[in-house]
């Protein structure tokens, strides 16, 4: 995997870092050829710091590393998209993204990205219930998987009722409840949104490729 560092007057290629789970843009940095090699070898994003005038592995002081998931040079090989897994806030101000402002407004992400963010919060409620013991999600996990599954069933029925009745005002809210409780159930069962999306993607690829099951006679 190559980048064309000779194209850039200072030999530094811009790198956009994106959260691999949510799609949120986390930060922009610059790579020298040495930083590029180190990033690939160690699996953690390393930039060339213009202020420090040296290689700088993101998180080397804070521990908030960016673990590389995949690397995607652009068509001209003079920029790269890095999909990463952030181990804590990315910005030195303690915010999730360097594009997050003081008023906590952030650059918008695709709606499906929010589902991934919500799943991360649900997972945290399961792993660290003492952080927010009074949260609805923590109480759901405390009640156990059968109760969570029951809630999914209840929300599914309510969603169906609104859909059949043509209740356009109420349907989005019921569907939101259903999606939320489904994410909780997946987490409680040791599954994930990524696995579900993986199944859908595999099915889509099969259809797109024109593969059909043989007719049975």
Buried (B, 14 or more C-beta within 10 A) or exposed (E): EEBEBEEBEEBBBEBBBBBBBBBBBBBEBBBBBEBBEBBEEEEBBBBBBEEEEEBBBBBEEEEBBBBBBEBEBEEEBBBBBBBBEBBEBBBEEEBBBBBBEEEEEBEEBEEEBBBBBBBBEBBBBBEEBEEBEEEEBBBBBEEEBEEBBBBBEEBBEBBEEBBEEEEEEBBEEBBEBBBBBBBBBBBBEEEBBEEEEEEEEEEEEEEEEEEEEEEEE
